[in-house]
Amino acid sequence: MNSRQRSVLIRVTIAVVVFLYVAYVANQYVLSGRLPRFDFVVITAFVGVYFIFTIITETLLYKDPDVFVTEDDDRWTYALLQLSSITGLFYAAIDFLSTHWTRLYSLEPGIIYLGFVLFAISGIYRGWGLLAIGKYFNPRISIYEDHQLVTSGPYRKIRHPLYLGVLISLIATDMVFSSWGALLITVFFTLPILIYRIKLEEEFLLKHFGDDYKEYMQHSKKLIPGLW
């Protein structure tokens, strides 16, 4: 099993685990009368949307590589990103369902609806990026044999559109669960890891593509169009 296949397995497994966990907790709270109907609808809708987009982006858009990885330099950043994302997701769900430590009641339901819209946008954007990068996608920072620099689609304006899609989806999740505590996890835990990973990836790609990547850097931004 290669690293891309492991990525698919991990994300689909996460989706299933999240679905089962949230369904169980929500069911217990509904039975006890402690979970309002609106909250139950929100949590059920999110689980469904999360599962659908995970299946689409990590399975239907997945392309088996016909080349082999020749070198990688991940330094555990992928594992750390997964850990931080799962931590934020579980905190958000628990905060929304039971503890309410950092739930933003004053901004509901608007923040929840906006979160769903952003989550859908992030899924579509990430799917666009996966289609553009095609067989060269790998969750690890890696180079394939005969690797070509991709500068089309969302890569035309920014160099790491998949990371932008991930970041938007995390922020959207925090909004769906109306949790400023989860947002703090995203900003102070996940975002620094993501920025460090981008730094490593830039250095790695500069090493392998040289002047072509330097020229590409002159006409594109790292993560946010027109800004950075």
N, C-alpha and C positions, 0 to 999 in steps of 0.2 A: 504494500500500500504506500503510494507516494504522498508527499506533503499536501498536495492539493486534495487528494481523496480523503486524507485525514481531516482537512479543513471542513469538507462537506459533512463528514460523519460527525464531527464535533458540533457544528452549528445545528444540524438537524437534531442531534441528541439533546442539545440545549433547548431547542424549541419544544421537543416532546416533554422534557423534564419541567420546563416552565409551565406548559399547558396542564400537566397532571398536578403540579404543586398548587398552582393558582386555582384550578378547578376544585381541588380538595378543600382548600382554605375558604374559598368563596361559598362552597356548599355548606360548610360547617357554620359559617356566619349567617347564611340565609336561614338555615334550620333553627338557629338560636334566636333569630329575629334581630341580630345586631348589625346586619348589613343592609343598608337602604337599597331599594330596587335600582336606582340610578347607578350606584356604585357597582352593582352586580352586572348591569348592562355594559358599563365602561370596561370592566376587567375582562368580561367575556369577549367583547369586541376586539380588545387589544390582543388577547391571546390568538384569536382567529387571524387578525391582520398580520401579526408577527409570524405566525406559522406559515401563512400563505407566502409572504415575501421571502422568508427563509428558504422555503422549498423552491420558489422561482429563481431567486438570485444564486443559490448555491447548488441547485440540481439541474433545472431546465436550461439555464444559461451556461452551465459548466461544459467546458470543452476538454476532452482528453488530450494531453500533450502528445505530439508526435516527435518531440525532441527531448533531450535529457538535460537536467541541470548540471552545469559544469562547475559552478561555484556558488556558495551562499554565505551570508554574513548577518545572521538574524540577531544574535546576542540576546535571546530570550524575550525580545520585545513583543513578539506575537503572543507568547504565553502570558505576559504581563498585561497586554491589552485585553485578552480574553478574561483574565481574572478581574481586572478593574471594571469591565463591562458587566460581568455577571454580578459583581458586588453591588454596583449601582442599580441594576435591575431588581435584585432581590430586596434591597433597601426600599426602593420606590414602591414595590408591590406591598411590602409589609407596612410601610408608612400609610399607604392609601387604604389598606384593608383593616388595619387594627390599631397601630400605635398612634397615628395622626400627629406625630411629634413635629413634623415640619410641613404639614399639608396646607396648601394655600387656598383655604375655603373662600377667601374674599375675591379671588380671581376666577372662581368656577361659575358657570360651566365653560366660559369662553376659552380659558387656557387649555382645557381638555380637548375641545373641538379643534383648536388650532394645532395642538399636538398631533392629533390624528392626521390632519392635512399635511403637516411637515413630515410625518413618518411615511406617508404614502409617497410624497415627493422624493424623500431620501431613497426609498426602495427603487423607484423608477430611475433616478439619477445613477444609483449604483449599478443597476442593470445595464444602463447605457454604457457605463465605464467598462463593465465586464465584457460586453459585446465588442467594444473597441479594442481592448487589450487581448481578447481571445485566448489563444493557446499559451500566451506568455504569462498569464496570471498565476501567481503562486503566493500563498500566505507568508512565505519566508522571503527575505530580501535575497533574490537569486538571479542568476543569469543562465539562460538556456543556450544550447548549441545553435548557431546561426540566429542569435537573438537580434531582432530588429527594433529600433527605437520607435515607439508608438507616439505619434503627435496628432492623431486625428480624433474626431469626436470630442468628448469633454477634455481630452488631453491637449487640445489645441490652445486652450487658454490657461489651464492649470496643470501642473505636473503630477498631482496626486489626487485626482477626482474621487477615487474609491475611498480614500481617507476622509474626504469632505463628506461623502455620503454616510460613512460610519458616524462621524461627529454629529451630523444633523439628526441621524436616527436616535442617537443617545440623548441629545437635547430634547427631541420630540417625545421620547419615552418619559423623561422627567416631567414634561408638560402634561402628558396624558394622565400620569399619576399625581399631578398637581403637587410635586414634592420639591421644595427648594433644597432640602437636605441631599436628595439624589443629584440635583444640579451641582451642588458643591463637590460631590464625588467626581462628577464628570469634569469639572473645571480644574480641580486641584490634584486629582489622581490620574484620570485617563488622559486628559489633554497634554500634560507634560510628557507622558510616555509616548504619545502620538508624535509630539514635536521632536523628541529624541530619535524616534524611529525614522522620521522624515530626514533628519540630519544624517543618520547612518546610510539611508538609501541614496541620498544625494551624493555622498562621498563614494559609495559603491558604484553608482552609475557613471559618475565622472571618471572613475578609474577605468571602466570598461569601454565607454563611448567617447571619452576624450573631448576633442573639439566639437564634435556633433552635439554633445550634451551641453557644452558651454554655450553654443549658439542657440540651442533650444531654451536655455535658461534666460537668455536675453529677451526672448519674445513671450515669456510665460511667467506666471506666478506659482508659488509653491502650493498654496491651499485655497486662498480666497481670491477670486477674480478681481483684478485691479488694485488689490491691497497688499497681499503678502504671499 
